[in-house]
């Protein structure tokens, strides 16, 4: 077995083991929440019924259908079998909807919010950080404290502030949802405008905080590169500043690109709290709803999707780094 195959096998083993642990916790933890979800469903289905035998029969029917009458070990085996067939079960709170259908409708909203926000914040933040490091002076003295302040604000705090100012006080943007409630999703200009209006505040709350973090990171890396020996040596050789800056910022971008790859890979489980604040119809809102309703299958489906995407993103980055990073290649050769 060559060095890279050994490296790949070791990484795959540890990530696969982590996934198994995540799947187990994903099944067990929701069932530790106090309460009986079957009682909630049965209460909804038996509203207006007075016959106790009929109510009891409805309760027993749902208990048997969802399999909660079986021992926890048997439930876990059934859960694992269903995972291999892509069956995440039926939602308790949105019965008879399938969890896979709910997630399929939520993921596009989450990606549609996260991906543009991550890319916009990353591009603007890196440009501002690079300019601050290169120009120094007043621009840097103003930008760095501002970026530090913005980066210290949690997504949900900024989301609440923006919601209060621009939604509740000024009425410039809607307070919640992904589009107007009286509309049906369709390919029309009115629906598109409605989606954009509902998208704006959560988008801006993520972008602003992301710009702050990226600007700080790029500024620090650029300053480190600008003070490197090769920069001084290049200046002594008479190489133009513009050419030196090109190499400086290209080197400074490497960690930032890694951060971007991680952010894109983990965007499904990104700013869940931001989605909850704006009641945006993404994964975060459905997860919050599932927890309130003790909806075990939906909780498990949301958390499993988040865990799987995070692990997959990290695994891909590890493998790519193993291919392109000479330091990792050298370590692989030493381990042989």
N, C-alpha and C positions, 0 to 999 in steps of 0.2 A: 504493500500500500504506500503510495507516494505521500509527500508531506501535506499537499493540499487536500487529498482525499481523507486523510486522517483528521485534518482540521475541520472539514465539512461534516464528517461523521460525528465528531465530538460535539460540535455546535448543534447538529440536528438532534442528538440524543438529549441534550439538556433542554432544548426548546420543546421537544416532544414530551419530556417529563413534566415540564412546567405546564404544558397544555392539559395533561392528564389531571394534574392537581387543580388547575383552574376549572375543568369540567366537573370534578368532584365537589369543589366548593360551590360551584354554580348551582348544583343540585341541592346541596345540604343547607346552605345559608338561608335561602328564602323560606325554607320549611321550619326554620327556627323562630320566625316572626310569630308572635302570639296572635291568635285569632283563628277563626274557621271560615275560609272563603266559601265553602259549600253552603253554609248557613245564609251568607249574603246573597248568593245566587238563588237559593230556594225561596228566600223572603221576597225577592223581586218577582219570581215566577208564580208565587202563590198569593199575590196581592188580591184581596177581595174574596179569597176562599175561606170558608168557615169549617169545613169538614176536616177534623184532625187526621183522619186516616189518609185522606187524599194528600194533605200537606206532608205527612210522613212518607208517603209513597214517592212524592216528588223529590224529597230530600234523599231517600235511598237510591233513587234512579240516578241522580247527579253524582252521588258518592261512588256508585259503581262505575259510571261512565268515565269519571276522571281518575279512577283507580286509587283514590285515597283510602279506600277500605283495606287495601293490601298492606303487608309489612313494608317498612321503609326500604329494606334490602331488595325486595321484589320490585318496588317502584323504581329503584335505581337501575336495575337490570333492564327494565322496560324502557327507561329513559335513554340508556346507552344504545339499545337496539334501534330505537326511533331516530337517534342522531345519525346513524349510518344510512338511514333511508331519507334523511332530510326532513323528518317530521319533528317539529318542535312542540307539537301538541296544540290543544284548543285553548284559547284564552278563557279564563274564568269570568272576567269582568265584561268582555265583549262577546260572550257566547252567542252564536256558534262560530265566530271568526277564528281562522287558523292563525297562529303566531307568525308563521312564515309570510302570510299575506299582509299582516300588520307591519312587519319589519320591511317588507318589500315596498310598501307605500311610504315608510318613514325615512329610509336611507337616502332617496333622492333629495329630500328636503334638507337633511343634514349635510350632505355633500354640496348641494347648491348653496348653502350658507357658508360652510367651512372653507371649501376650496378657493373661491374668489377672495375671501377675507384673508386667508393665509398667504396667498400669492401677492395680494396688494400690500399687505403689511410687511411682508418680507422684502419686496422690491423697494418700497419707499424707505423702510427702516435702514436698509443697507446703503442706499444712496446718501441718506442724511448722515449716517455714521461715518462713511468714507469721506464725505466733504468736511465734516467736523474735524476729523483727524488730520486731513491734508491742509485745510485752511487755518486751523487753530483760531486764535484771537477771540473776538467778541462772539462770533458764530458758535464756536465750541463752548464758550462759557455760558451761553444761553441754552444751547441744545442739550448739553449733557445733563444739567439739573432737571430740565423739562422732561427728558426721556426717562431719567431715573424716577421722577415723580409719577409719570404715567405708567411705567412698568410696575410700580409698587401697588397700583390699584387693581384689585381682583376684577375679573371679567364681570361677575354678577353685580358688584358694587357700581361699576360704571354703567352697567345696563339699567339698574334701578334709577340712577341719577338721570340718565338720558330719557328713560321712560317717563319720569316725573316732569322733567322740563319740557321735552318736545312732544310728548304724548298727552299727558294729563293737564299741563298748564297752557301750553301754546296751541295744542290740538293740530300740530303740523303732520303728525303721523299717527296711525292706529295703535291701539294699546296692546293688542294680542292677536294671535292667529297667523296663518300663512296667506290668507286672502279673505275678502269680505264674506261673512257667513251666508248672506243671501245668494251668493254666486255658486255655480257649479263649475268644477274644473273643465276648461275647454280651451281650444285654440282661438282666442279672440283678443283684440287689443285691450278691451276693458279688463279682462281677467289678468292679462300680463301687467297692466298698470297697477292693478290691485296687489299682485304678488310683489312687485318692486317696492311699493309703498310699505308693505308689511315687512319686507326684507331689509329695508334701509337701517333701522335702528339696531337690530341685532348684528348686522354686518358691521356698522361703524363701531359698535362697542368692542368687537373682537379686533378690528383693524387698528384702532387707536392704541390698545394695549400691546398688540404685536409690534407695531412700529417702534414703541419705546424699547422693548426688549431687543429687537434686532439692531436698532441704532446703537445701543450700548455695546452689544457684542461686536459689531463691525468696527466701532470706534476703538475698542480695546485691542482687537487683533491688528488693526491698521497701524496703531501707535507702536505696537510690538514690532511689526515688520519694518516700519520706518526707522526704528532705532537699531535694526540689525546690522551686523558687520558688512553684509554684502551690499547694503544701501550706501554705506560710507565709502566702501571700496569703489563702487560704481561711480559715485560723485567724484572721487579722486581721479578716476580714469577719464572724466569729462563727458560721461554719458548724459544725454538730455534728461531733465527732470520728468518730462512726460513719459519717456520710455521706462524710467525707473518706477514711476507711479503705476504703470501698467502691470509690472511684475509684482509690486508690493500688494496691490489690491487683488490680484489673481490669487496670491498665496493666502491673503487674509480671508478670501471667500470660501476656502475649503471647509472650515468648521461650520460656516453659515449654510453651506449646501447640505452638509450632514444634518443640521438642524431642520432645514426645509424638508428633507426626505423623511425624517422622523415625524414632522408635523403632518405631512400629507398622508403618511402611513397610518397615523393614529387619529385622523380627523373624524372618523366615525364615532369615536369616543371622546371627541374634543370638548368643546364648551357646553357640556350638558346643562349646567346651571343657567347659562345664558338662554338656552332654549326654553327652560322652565320658566324663567322670569317673563319672557315674551309669549309664553304658551305657543311657541313655534312648533309646527307638527313634525318634529324630528324625533330621533331616538331618545333624547333627554326627556321630552314631555311624556312620551309613552312609558318610559321607565318610571317616572314619578307617578303617573296614573296607576301603573301596575302595583307599585309599592302601597299606595293608598288603598287599593282594592284587594290586597293580598293575592294578586294574580300570579301564582307561582310560575306557570309556563311562560308568561310574558316577561316576568322578571328574569328568568333563566335565559330566555331567548335574547333579550337586550344585553345582559352582562356577558353572555357567551360570545355574541357578535363583537362586542367591544374588546374582550380579552383576545379573541382569535386575530383580529386586525392588528392589535398592538404587537402581539407576538410575531405575526407574519412580517410586519414592517421592520421590526428589530432584527429578525432572522435574515431577511434579504439584505439589509445594510451590513450585517456582520459578514455575509458571504461575499458581497461586493468588495468590502474592505480587504478581505482575505486575498482577493484577486489583484487589487490595484495598489494597496499600501505596501511599500517595500519593507517597512519595519515588521509587519506581520509575516511577510514572506521569510524574512531573516529568522524570526522566532520559530517558524515552522521547520526550517532547515536545522536549527539547533536542537529541536526536539527529536529529530530522527535518530 
